[in-house]
């Protein structure tokens, strides 16, 4: 009886386990890894296959084997793993380029097209050969979803943040720094794999941008082109990853507390005590086919206990020896399968066959902490992982006014701020008078602090909008409790390309950082002697400013007062004194800054690698953090001047865009200086258009519609009808979209497009009017019928009262007749509506 009860209990437990298991493996998963016909990949295959079996990874595994016909003749390792042969692309068939890493995406594409197994699978797990699986890896348990694959974090792919991404994908802001472990839904993989291959080819051919400072490739040879091909291909179709930095660990690294990695990637050298291992040292090692030879044995677990006292670091050492021991165990088993004689006894072989080793290497399972995905802020912002020191808080500010001219600049700057990885918050200092603020539509474009406008000086009546910048900073400091140690001050007409931090550019208290403004010649002549008691401390700086909050609090009032002082000094507006080509005192605010700082003897660190004007030739190997498009710039026959767009409402007129710059593929490759210059100019213009496009996607219902606000309608000419007014507003919107930099060309384009556009718009107006007329007649007939009904009822009841007894039955008949009349009249009314 007891045996029966125990058996029933076991069956119940088994049912529970089976139910759980059924839930876990309700989808089919297939594991892939890519190799070539070389000894180097054979011993890696043996290690991976042994770990696959030990970890009890669900589903089949397939080795994608890339071999040339010549290599296949002498290849001995067909039996090492379930294999699907794919054509070798190590030597590219079109370019002749030798790049074996391209076999990975090429192999996946071939498998998807020609493998029967690819037709009967839900999820695909893609690994590298130099990996060890420690426990079952189920994509759905990791959090993978259709449209959201899971991947490991490859933070060194800095090309996602610079010109490389902008050159090779339409959506550089969607570039994820990922690789290693890839968990895909099969439908996503089918859509993505061809782009993975084509983008790899594209990046590999872009030798101009192989430099370490662009790609992060320490060899500068384009060796990680396949990794960028993956990231750029995914970005191209908007495939965003769930990024996990816990699932995979490099042996030699210390795991985070509470984290149980399920995958080891031994792509880097690692060591335990005096023992070390580097896979590159075994590139041509035929160890798989040399009976009973193993890699040098690592320290035993008892020895590791004595090497490290810190528990977590010791755990890292155990993981390192687990990696190499798993490879050696696989080699030992493979030698037996190859028919090798039984090896002689040794302490190390005894350990590999022991229960203690089996216990140490039993399957590991992901913990909730392991499954935690990285925050988006951590993914996008470059992080110095070796710097444990907490960085000071930063706040970025920029000054604008209540005009559409500043609105499109705000849209561009805010878009670039989000992409740049700039730490901290950003605030727009918005200067408006009461009348402008009432009409203003751009309140939601940025986090905003409102300040009184000083464009028209309250004392002198002087019109000088540039004074709003120091005035706004002073107002912000006086009215806001600023929770930051450093302030970064920008102009609205800037595009950020990367973070601007005090720790990178060495700002400190008393030593702000700024960019050179060499044309401020007034620092060297009588202007400085007139306006500061320390002319020798005058720095020719401006543009980007990084300043400690304490310095800014002392300095802001002087910045404003010195601006007023220089602006009032009309006797010294001359170009030979100020450098102002207009000789109108327009750069008085810049001198106000330099003279105010000189009063306090603030000594700037002047850095020429932070900011560049589009149209200027960039220095080699410099990653500029900011575009300042304050000056006209051009690429071939195309040009951009922000002043041309002063009166154009690019933000509120849906789908307005600046003229597209030339495609980078059309540029002359002969002159490298001009090429680098033009590439940056194109990048700046494209970023502005991308910002506008994203803004319009949020605000406008569709790209095909042209929306017109009531405010636009009211500003149309008085003599025209409302419909024609709407048409003109739409025409303006369309012609703004196709405008060129030349105002004469703009006028001609408007004239040419007017007739066709007007016809289309008038047609749409007429279509819109039809429903209005229908509604009018429906309401009119409904009211008329109702009135008629009341009249009939009145007549019936008045007649009934006169002939209450004598006409009783005829009255009923009349009411029936009248109701029938109303029904037929209703049907007739509906018929007329349809005719209308």
C-alpha angles and dihedrals in degrees: 000000000000090000090052092050091048090048091050090048091051090049090051090049089047091052090052091050092046091051091051091045092050089054092050097047098035086117126057117241127192125193121214134187130174127226142155133230096274138115087237092065095038096067089044089052090052091052094047094046092050091051091046090058095042093049091050091229108191122238132021126309125216131196112214100214117198112196137156117229090253093051092048092058092066099031116123103180106077090116097055097090142352099288139202112189118222130183114267117247095177086117103043110237093219107033101025089229115155106227115138094182089075088073090079098067091032090053093050091050091050092048092051092051101042111022120097089206090062088064094058105049138090103194133029125203113200118198137169122248093241093068137103120211112218100180143356113302111204114179095213091051090052089056099258115156136180103281093016114073121187120236141167121255119260100184095177092071091103091161087083087070102044145044093302093071092043090054097047107037136039089221108048090160088065095055110125120201096226143131142122104070113040123181113187139176105235093239091055091047092052090052095044107038098077090053090049088059098042094046090050089055090047096051092042090056092049095087090159089074103041092106117127093238089058103038104022088232104143090207095050090218102116091254094143094050089116091059091052090044087058095049095042093046091053091047090051092063095035094251105161120194134221097231120212123187095181107059096069128047133185110227107248092041121106112243118230117256113272092014121122109192114209096196132051121201111195095188092126131056115265137181144197113202108312093341120092141172132203119178091208089065087066099048095129097025114139091195092137091065099039106090117242096352115134136177114273109288116251125223116293120250092256090056092048090056089062095046099064132028097188107091097217095046089048089053087055090054091050089053090052094053089043088059097054093038091055090052091048092048088053091050091050091052092044092052088055091050089049089059097254118161118261109277122242116262117270136165091246095050089048089053093050089054095044129111089236091061091046088052093049092050101040114131116293120213129211117258125212088256091053091053094053110118124222118263115251091240091058092047097051101038119074107243127198099221093189094056107087093175116107110244120228118258118265131203122191122207136181133180128232142156134232096271134109087237090069093037096069089044088052091051090052095047094046092050092051092045090059092049096043099070090233109171122234132015134312129219131193112216101213117197114198138151117228095260094051092045092056091057097037117120102181102077093120098051095095143352099285141202111193118220132180113264118250095181086116103043110237093221107031101027089228114155106227115139093182089074088072090078099067091032091054094048090051092048092049092051092048097047105033130064095229111208099199138093097211131036123207112203118200137171121245092241093067135103118207118222099177143352120303107206133169093226093056096044095038100242116168141167108297091011112077121182123233143156125260121266098182094175091073091101090161088083088070102045144045093300092072092044090054098047107035135041089217106049090160088064094056110123121199096227142129143124105073116032127185110188137166112249092238091054091047093052091054094041106043096077091050090048089057096043094047089049090054090046096051092042090055092050096087091159088074102044091108118127094235089059104038104021088232106144090203094050089215101116089253093143094050090115090058091053089044087059096048095043093045091052090047090055089060092038091237104173113211127214100224112212121186094187098070102067136033133178112230107247093041120108108252122227115251118270095003119134103208113206099204139038113209106196095185092125132057113265133181145193112203108309092344120090141169129207117173090210090067089065099049095112099033119103100220094163106049098038103080120246095003111159137177117247108282115251119234119284112264090233090067095059122112108258095194099081107052095190093055090044093055090046094050093045090058092047090052091048091054094049093045092051090054091051092046089053092051092046092053090046092052092047088060096044106033127063097225142348091247096058125085110208123203122196124218089247090059091050093052092053094058121106114291098229097060127085122254091254094052090045089056090049092053091049090052091048089053090052093050095046090048087056094054096037123132129209092258111083092207090055089048091056093049092048090052092052093047094047097040100084098046094042092046091053092050093047094046089050090053090048091053090049090051091051095057095072089048092055091048091052090049094053093043091053093043094050091044091054092045092050091049092051091048091050091054091049092052092047090050092051093046095051094043090053091046092054091054095046100029098153105019098049100035099118097038088054090059090050090051092052090051090048093049093048090050089050090053092051093050090044089052091053090048090051092053090050091055090049090056091049089052 
